[in-house]
């Protein structure tokens, strides 16, 4: 019996909110880069007509699916929703990427090759040799690099770009992570997924990418997203340290519940 390679039936999950200026170009380039890829667009009822543009493409392309949610519900929530749909549809690999073309679709084959070569997770990295972030302001570059260094130190994550939103997963890893228990959003979601994969002993590979600045639409990045990510790194790092001191960190799972404050979350984990 021939082994099924991850690249055989990949699914790409793309969350959208007001990406009418980018989504058609992104989908066209994805089709050229990975002709056999299925795409699930998860749109949070964009008022600019993003969903209508995708629906027009769906008529002529059976490999594209559009799911419209009733309201804006967050990046992490959109990915969890899309990942589950991909798993139910028999995906051999599940990929996440942005709709704004900051992630070049032409790099998709390299992420799939990494899975075919044995990786459980392949991350498109800006911070390894060959990776770049042209046009990024010095202040934002420093914030991004600093956040990744902090995550690596606080959590012991063995990757250079834990906040990258361009990555591919083996479905078996997503099953082991248990998406129903992942609750962080934004950068926090990306970090939590890498952290959980690390705790599970997953093989993580990084591949260099060019991270471009969007030319259409408005960035969804905000100060609160960054604060959430840094706060959660601190909480998870301390949680794990307390568990280690108590000698029961073998089954550690990062704890974060809804919008509880960092202090309440930490206190709950210590008491538990």
RAUR-V975052 format. One record per pair of residues at least 12 apart in sequence whose C-alpha atoms are under 8 Angstrom apart, sorted by the first residue. I is the first residue (numbers start at 1). J is the second residue. D is the distance in Angstrom with one decimal. If there is no record, write none. Layout:
# RAUR-V975052
I,J,D ; I,J,D
This chain:
# RAUR-V975052
4,92,7.7 ; 5,92,7.1 ; 5,116,5.8 ; 6,92,4.6 ; 6,93,5.0 ; 6,112,6.9 ; 6,115,6.2 ; 6,116,5.7 ; 6,170,6.9 ; 7,92,6.8 ; 7,93,6.5 ; 7,112,5.5 ; 7,113,7.3 ; 7,115,7.7 ; 7,116,6.7 ; 8,36,7.6 ; 8,92,6.5 ; 9,36,6.7 ; 9,37,6.4 ; 9,38,7.5 ; 9,90,7.8 ; 9,91,5.6 ; 9,92,5.2 ; 9,93,6.7 ; 10,36,7.3 ; 10,37,5.1 ; 10,38,6.3 ; 10,91,5.6 ; 10,92,5.5 ; 10,93,4.6 ; 10,94,5.9 ; 10,95,7.3 ; 11,37,5.7 ; 11,38,4.7 ; 11,39,5.6 ; 11,40,7.2 ; 11,86,6.1 ; 11,91,5.8 ; 11,92,7.7 ; 11,93,6.2 ; 11,94,5.0 ; 11,95,6.1 ; 12,37,6.9 ; 12,38,6.2 ; 12,39,4.7 ; 12,40,6.1 ; 12,94,5.9 ; 12,95,4.6 ; 12,96,5.8 ; 12,97,7.3 ; 13,39,6.0 ; 13,40,4.9 ; 13,41,6.0 ; 13,42,7.3 ; 13,79,6.8 ; 13,82,5.7 ; 13,83,7.0 ; 13,94,7.4 ; 13,95,6.1 ; 13,96,5.0 ; 13,97,6.7 ; 14,39,7.4 ; 14,40,6.3 ; 14,41,4.8 ; 14,42,6.1 ; 14,79,7.8 ; 14,82,8.0 ; 14,96,6.2 ; 14,97,5.7 ; 14,98,5.9 ; 14,99,6.1 ; 15,41,5.8 ; 15,42,4.6 ; 15,43,5.9 ; 15,44,7.9 ; 15,75,6.8 ; 15,78,5.9 ; 15,79,6.9 ; 15,98,6.9 ; 15,99,7.0 ; 16,41,6.9 ; 16,42,6.0 ; 16,43,4.7 ; 16,44,6.5 ; 16,46,7.5 ; 16,50,7.6 ; 16,98,8.0 ; 16,99,6.4 ; 17,43,5.9 ; 17,44,5.7 ; 17,45,7.1 ; 17,46,4.9 ; 17,50,7.3 ; 17,72,7.6 ; 18,46,5.0 ; 18,47,6.6 ; 18,48,5.4 ; 18,49,7.4 ; 18,50,6.0 ; 18,217,7.1 ; 19,46,7.9 ; 19,48,7.6 ; 19,50,5.7 ; 19,99,6.8 ; 19,100,6.8 ; 19,216,7.9 ; 19,217,6.4 ; 20,48,6.3 ; 20,49,6.3 ; 20,50,4.4 ; 20,53,7.1 ; 20,217,8.0 ; 21,216,5.6 ; 21,217,6.5 ; 22,99,6.5 ; 22,100,5.4 ; 22,101,6.9 ; 22,216,6.5 ; 22,217,7.8 ; 23,50,7.2 ; 23,53,7.9 ; 23,54,7.5 ; 23,99,5.7 ; 23,100,7.0 ; 24,53,7.1 ; 24,54,7.1 ; 26,99,6.4 ; 26,100,7.4 ; 26,101,6.1 ; 26,105,7.2 ; 29,105,6.0 ; 29,106,7.4 ; 30,105,5.2 ; 30,106,7.3 ; 33,105,6.2 ; 33,106,5.3 ; 33,107,7.9 ; 33,108,6.9 ; 33,109,7.1 ; 34,108,7.1 ; 34,109,6.8 ; 36,63,8.0 ; 37,63,7.0 ; 38,63,4.7 ; 38,64,5.9 ; 38,65,7.8 ; 39,63,6.3 ; 39,64,4.8 ; 39,65,6.1 ; 40,64,6.1 ; 40,65,4.8 ; 40,66,5.8 ; 40,67,7.3 ; 40,82,6.6 ; 40,86,7.8 ; 41,54,7.9 ; 41,64,7.7 ; 41,65,6.2 ; 41,66,4.8 ; 41,67,6.2 ; 41,82,7.9 ; 42,66,6.2 ; 42,67,5.0 ; 42,68,6.0 ; 42,69,7.3 ; 42,78,6.3 ; 42,82,6.7 ; 43,66,7.3 ; 43,67,6.2 ; 43,68,4.8 ; 43,69,6.1 ; 44,68,5.8 ; 44,69,4.9 ; 44,70,6.3 ; 44,71,5.2 ; 44,72,4.7 ; 44,73,6.9 ; 45,68,5.9 ; 45,69,6.0 ; 45,70,5.9 ; 45,71,5.7 ; 45,72,7.0 ; 51,66,7.2 ; 51,68,7.1 ; 54,66,6.7 ; 74,185,6.4 ; 74,186,7.4 ; 75,185,5.8 ; 75,186,5.7 ; 76,183,7.2 ; 76,184,6.4 ; 76,185,4.3 ; 76,186,6.2 ; 76,189,5.6 ; 77,183,7.7 ; 77,185,7.1 ; 79,96,7.4 ; 80,179,6.3 ; 80,180,7.9 ; 87,171,6.8 ; 91,171,7.1 ; 92,170,6.8 ; 92,171,6.4 ; 93,112,7.7 ; 93,168,6.7 ; 93,169,5.7 ; 93,170,5.1 ; 93,171,5.9 ; 94,168,5.6 ; 94,169,5.2 ; 94,170,6.5 ; 94,171,6.6 ; 95,166,7.4 ; 95,167,5.7 ; 95,168,4.2 ; 95,169,6.3 ; 96,165,6.6 ; 96,166,5.6 ; 96,167,5.6 ; 96,168,6.4 ; 97,165,5.8 ; 97,166,4.7 ; 97,167,6.9 ; 98,165,7.0 ; 98,166,7.2 ; 100,214,5.8 ; 100,216,7.3 ; 100,217,7.8 ; 101,212,7.2 ; 101,214,6.5 ; 102,211,5.3 ; 102,212,4.3 ; 102,213,5.6 ; 102,214,5.8 ; 103,166,6.6 ; 103,209,7.8 ; 103,210,7.2 ; 103,211,5.8 ; 103,212,6.7 ; 104,209,7.8 ; 104,210,7.2 ; 104,211,7.5 ; 104,212,7.9 ; 107,209,6.9 ; 110,207,7.3 ; 111,123,7.1 ; 111,124,7.1 ; 111,167,7.0 ; 111,168,6.2 ; 111,207,6.9 ; 112,168,7.0 ; 114,205,6.8 ; 115,168,7.6 ; 115,169,7.5 ; 115,170,7.0 ; 118,203,7.7 ; 119,170,7.9 ; 119,202,7.8 ; 119,203,5.1 ; 119,204,5.7 ; 119,205,6.0 ; 120,169,5.9 ; 120,170,5.2 ; 120,173,6.4 ; 120,202,5.9 ; 120,203,5.2 ; 120,204,6.0 ; 120,205,7.9 ; 121,167,7.1 ; 121,168,5.6 ; 121,169,4.6 ; 121,170,6.4 ; 121,173,7.8 ; 121,202,7.4 ; 121,203,6.6 ; 121,204,4.9 ; 121,205,6.3 ; 122,167,5.5 ; 122,168,5.1 ; 122,169,6.6 ; 122,204,5.9 ; 122,205,4.8 ; 122,206,5.6 ; 122,207,7.1 ; 123,161,7.7 ; 123,164,7.0 ; 123,166,6.2 ; 123,167,4.3 ; 123,168,6.6 ; 123,204,7.5 ; 123,205,6.2 ; 123,206,4.7 ; 123,207,6.1 ; 124,161,8.0 ; 124,164,6.6 ; 124,165,7.9 ; 124,166,5.3 ; 124,167,5.7 ; 124,206,5.9 ; 124,207,5.1 ; 124,208,5.7 ; 124,209,5.5 ; 125,160,7.1 ; 125,161,5.4 ; 125,164,6.5 ; 125,206,5.8 ; 125,207,5.7 ; 125,208,4.9 ; 125,209,5.6 ; 126,161,6.5 ; 126,164,7.8 ; 126,208,6.0 ; 126,209,5.7 ; 126,210,6.6 ; 126,211,6.6 ; 127,145,7.9 ; 127,160,5.8 ; 127,161,6.0 ; 127,208,7.5 ; 128,160,6.7 ; 128,206,7.8 ; 128,207,7.7 ; 128,208,6.1 ; 129,208,6.7 ; 130,208,5.2 ; 130,209,7.0 ; 131,207,8.0 ; 131,208,4.3 ; 131,209,4.8 ; 131,210,5.6 ; 131,211,7.8 ; 132,208,7.8 ; 132,209,6.5 ; 132,210,4.8 ; 132,211,6.1 ; 133,210,5.9 ; 133,211,4.7 ; 133,212,6.1 ; 133,213,7.9 ; 134,210,7.5 ; 134,211,6.9 ; 134,212,6.1 ; 134,213,7.4 ; 135,212,7.2 ; 135,213,6.3 ; 136,213,6.9 ; 147,230,6.9 ; 148,160,6.7 ; 148,161,6.1 ; 148,162,6.1 ; 148,163,6.8 ; 150,230,7.9 ; 150,233,7.9 ; 151,191,7.6 ; 151,230,7.6 ; 151,233,6.0 ; 154,233,6.4 ; 154,234,6.6 ; 154,237,5.3 ; 155,195,7.0 ; 155,233,6.8 ; 155,236,7.2 ; 155,237,5.3 ; 157,194,7.1 ; 157,195,6.1 ; 157,198,6.6 ; 158,198,7.7 ; 159,204,7.9 ; 159,206,7.3 ; 162,190,6.5 ; 162,191,5.4 ; 162,194,6.5 ; 163,187,5.5 ; 163,188,7.7 ; 163,190,5.3 ; 163,191,5.7 ; 164,187,8.0 ; 164,190,6.8 ; 165,190,6.5 ; 173,197,7.3 ; 173,202,7.5 ; 176,200,7.9 ; 177,193,7.8 ; 177,196,6.4 ; 177,197,6.9 ; 177,200,7.9 ; 183,256,6.5 ; 183,257,6.7 ; 183,258,6.8 ; 184,256,7.1 ; 185,225,7.7 ; 186,225,5.7 ; 186,229,7.6 ; 187,225,6.4 ; 187,226,6.8 ; 187,228,7.8 ; 187,229,5.6 ; 188,225,7.5 ; 188,228,6.4 ; 188,229,4.2 ; 188,230,7.8 ; 188,232,6.8 ; 191,229,7.5 ; 192,254,7.6 ; 196,253,7.2 ; 196,254,7.5 ; 199,252,7.8 ; 231,262,6.7 ; 232,256,7.8 ; 232,262,7.4 ; 235,262,6.7 ; 235,265,7.5 ; 235,266,5.9 ; 236,254,5.7 ; 236,255,7.0 ; 238,266,7.8 ; 239,254,7.6 ; 239,266,6.8 ; 239,269,6.3 ; 239,270,7.0 ; 240,252,6.8 ; 240,254,7.9 ; 242,270,7.0 ; 255,269,7.1
